[in-house]
Amino acid sequence: MRLSRGTPLLAAVVVAAAVTWPTPAAGTAVRDGHCARQEQVRVPGSAFQQSACLSDLTTAGLAGTPYTDLADQAGLTAAGTRTPSGVPGLQIDGYFPDSSHFNATHGWRHDAQFVIRLPDRWNGGLVVTGAPGTRRQYATDKAISDQVLAQGYAYAATDKGNNGSDFYRDGTRPGDAVAEWNTRTTQLTRAAKRAVAQRYGHAPRRTYVTGISNGGYLTRWQLENHPELYDGGVDWEGALWTTDGPSLLTSMPTAVARMLGSARDEDLYAVGFARGSEFLWPYHETAYWGVTQKIYRAEFNPIYDPACPGPSAGNTPERILAPCPADAAYDYASRPASVRRAVAKVALTGRIGRPLITLHGDLDALLPKAADSDVYARMIDVSGRGALHRFYTIRGGTHVDGLYDTFPDRLRPILPCYRSAFDTLVAWVEQGTMPPAGRAVDRPVGGDVVGSCALADRDAPVR
């Protein structure tokens, strides 16, 4: 669940849902000019699609149009974030066949919506992502799409097949809704590759998967289960699901208990919350912890408290954000085996098949690093895939970059480090340039904190 700064705006978002930029790569130009023969580009398997020839595919050009959604991006980036602009090309919006109807974008009220952007000047690559939290397909336009389009990549994003705080109602069995996220990402990747081939005359030479939070989870899962589709990925604080824990369901109950007065600070430290992140806890109590625990517990363990959240997480911001009192005592380890079987459908193993770079803030107060990426890095090592992985701890980073605007003296945005990580991945895959060893990337004392980040600094390695 991704929220913006300031409690009133945060609630509304839940309910509604570097300095110099490179010029686009001079790779493959669209045959016959701007948007020629756009009607011939069909997204295989889609139930509906519509195409638009646009003078600028970036957020700067799309703001205020139906081709992006600024509200669904709220809180994901710091206010001072600079983004490129001026990338003409073709945008395709549409949806795959689906039986659920949470996504009202474009008035379609149809899930499995996607957006594919095909710049006129193409570098031969494709970047695929899925929405973070319970957001929709335009959520990472500013954080991811703008940069990769300016570098010449084609871009594709999915709403994951269900979205919003009631996403757990999708599917027929526990775990089905989250399992669909993975299916939809695979489906879009295959379809986008074929659409790219129609547009440019050949399939992408390189395909990268990436994402934030739940999008980071998708990145992990895809590289474990479909490495043949990708050349590598960047995982920005991906959610961790493991059959026996840890996961959200082993850390969030303690956070809810603290909200309701039955847990101490020491109890939060014990389940992975970082010392030094305490100043972020009041915000997360208001905006994250209660709703996150109840909707994911309802997804995997609906019979634990059938009345809460029940058929809906709520119809007002206050009700949506409020915790279920019973969740303060939720103990994943003692739940029936059926709950672990539901989680097993979506569980990660660490057996990645392509290069992966992971970033995680040490002050993440929603997905604590100690209970998430630290664990996933060990899983990768145990599986014998450590040579394919680099893990960078971002000191002063937290789950949403928008909080930097509230705490500029304590936090740093992760986005500039993400951009560095993506370029590092490309150099690793395409040029054989080995990335820096996994390390902690310190918060700079001065300089351009919002627009720059060097992964290869002098800090001591963390793994």
Solvent accessible surface area in square Angstrom, and as a share of the most:
residue,aa,sasa,rsa
1,M,6,0.03
2,R,3,0.01
3,L,0,0.00
4,S,3,0.02
5,R,116,0.42
6,G,40,0.38
7,T,66,0.39
8,P,114,0.72
9,L,96,0.48
10,L,1,0.00
11,A,10,0.08
12,A,51,0.39
13,V,7,0.04
14,V,2,0.01
15,V,73,0.42
16,A,57,0.44
17,A,3,0.02
18,A,46,0.36
19,V,101,0.58
20,T,120,0.70
21,W,49,0.17
22,P,69,0.43
23,T,114,0.66
24,P,46,0.29
25,A,35,0.27
26,A,87,0.67
27,G,45,0.43
28,T,32,0.19
29,A,48,0.37
30,V,14,0.08
31,R,121,0.44
32,D,110,0.57
33,G,37,0.35
34,H,88,0.39
35,C,13,0.08
36,A,27,0.21
37,R,101,0.37
38,Q,42,0.19
39,E,119,0.53
40,Q,108,0.48
41,V,3,0.02
42,R,135,0.49
43,V,4,0.02
44,P,29,0.18
45,G,57,0.54
46,S,29,0.19
47,A,61,0.47
48,F,77,0.32
49,Q,18,0.08
50,Q,76,0.34
51,S,39,0.25
52,A,15,0.11
53,C,55,0.33
54,L,25,0.13
55,S,96,0.62
56,D,19,0.10
57,L,1,0.01
58,T,0,0.00
59,T,14,0.08
60,A,68,0.53
61,G,35,0.33
62,L,4,0.02
63,A,48,0.37
64,G,84,0.80
65,T,49,0.28
66,P,88,0.55
67,Y,54,0.20
68,T,11,0.06
69,D,35,0.18
70,L,88,0.44
71,A,60,0.46
72,D,1,0.01
73,Q,15,0.06
74,A,24,0.18
75,G,13,0.13
76,L,5,0.02
77,T,20,0.12
78,A,1,0.01
79,A,83,0.64
80,G,40,0.39
81,T,15,0.09
82,R,95,0.35
83,T,39,0.23
84,P,11,0.07
85,S,67,0.43
86,G,48,0.46
87,V,3,0.02
88,P,53,0.33
89,G,0,0.00
90,L,0,0.00
91,Q,0,0.00
92,I,0,0.00
93,D,2,0.01
94,G,0,0.00
95,Y,38,0.14
96,F,4,0.02
97,P,79,0.49
98,D,30,0.16
99,S,97,0.62
100,S,11,0.07
101,H,108,0.48
102,F,54,0.23
103,N,0,0.00
104,A,42,0.33
105,T,23,0.13
106,H,54,0.24
107,G,62,0.59
108,W,56,0.20
109,R,154,0.56
110,H,27,0.12
111,D,0,0.00
112,A,1,0.01
113,Q,0,0.00
114,F,0,0.00
115,V,0,0.00
116,I,0,0.00
117,R,1,0.00
118,L,0,0.00
119,P,0,0.00
120,D,17,0.09
121,R,102,0.37
122,W,0,0.00
123,N,45,0.23
124,G,2,0.02
125,G,2,0.02
126,L,0,0.00
127,V,0,0.00
128,V,0,0.00
129,T,1,0.00
130,G,1,0.01
131,A,3,0.03
132,P,0,0.00
133,G,0,0.00
134,T,2,0.01
135,R,1,0.00
136,R,35,0.13
137,Q,2,0.01
138,Y,3,0.01
139,A,2,0.01
140,T,2,0.01
141,D,2,0.01
142,K,50,0.21
143,A,1,0.01
144,I,0,0.00
145,S,0,0.00
146,D,1,0.00
147,Q,4,0.02
148,V,0,0.00
149,L,0,0.00
150,A,3,0.02
151,Q,30,0.13
152,G,0,0.00
153,Y,13,0.05
154,A,0,0.00
155,Y,0,0.00
156,A,0,0.00
157,A,1,0.01
158,T,4,0.02
159,D,0,0.00
160,K,1,0.00
161,G,0,0.00
162,N,1,0.01
163,N,3,0.02
164,G,18,0.17
165,S,12,0.08
166,D,27,0.14
167,F,1,0.00
168,Y,26,0.10
169,R,135,0.49
170,D,18,0.09
171,G,42,0.40
172,T,130,0.76
173,R,155,0.57
174,P,54,0.34
175,G,0,0.00
176,D,26,0.13
177,A,0,0.00
178,V,0,0.00
179,A,28,0.22
180,E,29,0.13
181,W,1,0.00
182,N,4,0.02
183,T,84,0.49
184,R,28,0.10
185,T,0,0.00
186,T,8,0.05
187,Q,55,0.25
188,L,0,0.00
189,T,0,0.00
190,R,120,0.44
191,A,4,0.03
192,A,0,0.00
193,K,46,0.20
194,R,148,0.54
195,A,0,0.00
196,V,0,0.00
197,A,31,0.24
198,Q,71,0.32
199,R,10,0.04
200,Y,8,0.03
201,G,47,0.45
202,H,59,0.27
203,A,58,0.45
204,P,18,0.11
205,R,160,0.58
206,R,88,0.32
207,T,3,0.02
208,Y,0,0.00
209,V,1,0.01
210,T,1,0.01
211,G,0,0.00
212,I,1,0.00
213,S,5,0.03
214,N,4,0.02
215,G,0,0.00
216,G,0,0.00
217,Y,0,0.00
218,L,1,0.01
219,T,0,0.00
220,R,0,0.00
221,W,41,0.14
222,Q,0,0.00
223,L,0,0.00
224,E,24,0.11
225,N,68,0.35
226,H,39,0.18
227,P,38,0.24
228,E,103,0.46
229,L,18,0.09
230,Y,3,0.01
231,D,29,0.15
232,G,0,0.00
233,G,0,0.00
234,V,0,0.00
235,D,0,0.00
236,W,4,0.01
237,E,0,0.00
238,G,0,0.00
239,A,2,0.01
240,L,4,0.02
241,W,0,0.00
242,T,15,0.09
243,T,45,0.26
244,D,115,0.59
245,G,23,0.22
246,P,37,0.23
247,S,7,0.05
248,L,11,0.05
249,L,1,0.00
250,T,46,0.26
251,S,4,0.02
252,M,0,0.00
253,P,8,0.05
254,T,23,0.13
255,A,0,0.00
256,V,0,0.00
257,A,7,0.05
258,R,66,0.24
259,M,48,0.22
260,L,84,0.42
261,G,67,0.65
262,S,85,0.55
263,A,19,0.15
264,R,158,0.58
265,D,53,0.28
266,E,81,0.36
267,D,44,0.23
268,L,0,0.00
269,Y,41,0.16
270,A,88,0.68
271,V,42,0.24
272,G,13,0.13
273,F,5,0.02
274,A,32,0.24
275,R,158,0.58
276,G,43,0.41
277,S,0,0.00
278,E,58,0.26
279,F,42,0.17
280,L,0,0.00
281,W,2,0.01
282,P,81,0.51
283,Y,29,0.11
284,H,0,0.00
285,E,42,0.19
286,T,57,0.33
287,A,1,0.00
288,Y,1,0.00
289,W,0,0.00
290,G,1,0.01
291,V,1,0.00
292,T,1,0.01
293,Q,1,0.00
294,K,7,0.03
295,I,0,0.00
296,Y,3,0.01
297,R,0,0.00
298,A,8,0.06
299,E,4,0.02
300,F,2,0.01
301,N,2,0.01
302,P,54,0.34
303,I,121,0.62
304,Y,50,0.19
305,D,28,0.14
306,P,96,0.60
307,A,91,0.71
308,C,34,0.20
309,P,16,0.10
310,G,17,0.16
311,P,116,0.73
312,S,44,0.28
313,A,5,0.04
314,G,19,0.18
315,N,117,0.60
316,T,49,0.29
317,P,43,0.27
318,E,128,0.57
319,R,150,0.55
320,I,6,0.03
321,L,19,0.10
322,A,42,0.33
323,P,28,0.18
324,C,0,0.00
325,P,99,0.62
326,A,39,0.30
327,D,0,0.00
328,A,27,0.21
329,A,82,0.63
330,Y,12,0.04
331,D,73,0.38
332,Y,8,0.03
333,A,83,0.65
334,S,75,0.48
335,R,53,0.19
336,P,62,0.39
337,A,51,0.39
338,S,53,0.34
339,V,4,0.02
340,R,64,0.23
341,R,154,0.56
342,A,5,0.04
343,V,0,0.00
344,A,50,0.38
345,K,75,0.32
346,V,0,0.00
347,A,20,0.16
348,L,8,0.04
349,T,53,0.31
350,G,0,0.00
351,R,127,0.46
352,I,0,0.00
353,G,29,0.28
354,R,90,0.33
355,P,21,0.13
356,L,0,0.00
357,I,0,0.00
358,T,1,0.01
359,L,0,0.00
360,H,0,0.00
361,G,0,0.00
362,D,41,0.21
363,L,23,0.12
364,D,2,0.01
365,A,0,0.00
366,L,4,0.02
367,L,10,0.05
368,P,3,0.02
369,K,38,0.16
370,A,53,0.41
371,A,16,0.12
372,D,5,0.02
373,S,1,0.00
374,D,33,0.17
375,V,20,0.12
376,Y,1,0.00
377,A,3,0.02
378,R,139,0.51
379,M,38,0.17
380,I,0,0.00
381,D,70,0.36
382,V,133,0.76
383,S,33,0.21
384,G,64,0.62
385,R,81,0.29
386,G,23,0.22
387,A,84,0.65
388,L,53,0.26
389,H,2,0.01
390,R,37,0.14
391,F,5,0.02
392,Y,0,0.00
393,T,8,0.04
394,I,0,0.00
395,R,87,0.32
396,G,7,0.07
397,G,0,0.00
398,T,4,0.02
399,H,1,0.01
400,V,1,0.01
401,D,5,0.03
402,G,3,0.03
403,L,3,0.01
404,Y,35,0.13
405,D,43,0.22
406,T,63,0.37
407,F,47,0.20
408,P,63,0.40
409,D,108,0.56
410,R,120,0.44
411,L,1,0.01
412,R,7,0.02
413,P,1,0.01
414,I,0,0.00
415,L,2,0.01
416,P,4,0.03
417,C,0,0.00
418,Y,0,0.00
419,R,10,0.04
420,S,30,0.19
421,A,0,0.00
422,F,1,0.00
423,D,68,0.35
424,T,28,0.16
425,L,0,0.00
426,V,24,0.14
427,A,23,0.18
428,W,23,0.08
429,V,30,0.17
430,E,75,0.34
431,Q,136,0.60
432,G,52,0.50
433,T,72,0.42
434,M,118,0.53
435,P,9,0.06
436,P,34,0.21
437,A,52,0.41
438,G,5,0.05
439,R,34,0.13
440,A,1,0.01
441,V,3,0.02
442,D,65,0.34
443,R,62,0.23
444,P,44,0.28
445,V,156,0.90
446,G,47,0.45
447,G,74,0.71
448,D,50,0.26
449,V,16,0.09
450,V,23,0.13
451,G,3,0.03
452,S,50,0.32
453,C,16,0.10
454,A,68,0.53
455,L,8,0.04
456,A,71,0.55
457,D,41,0.21
458,R,241,0.88
459,D,28,0.15
460,A,72,0.56
461,P,87,0.55
462,V,69,0.39
463,R,101,0.37
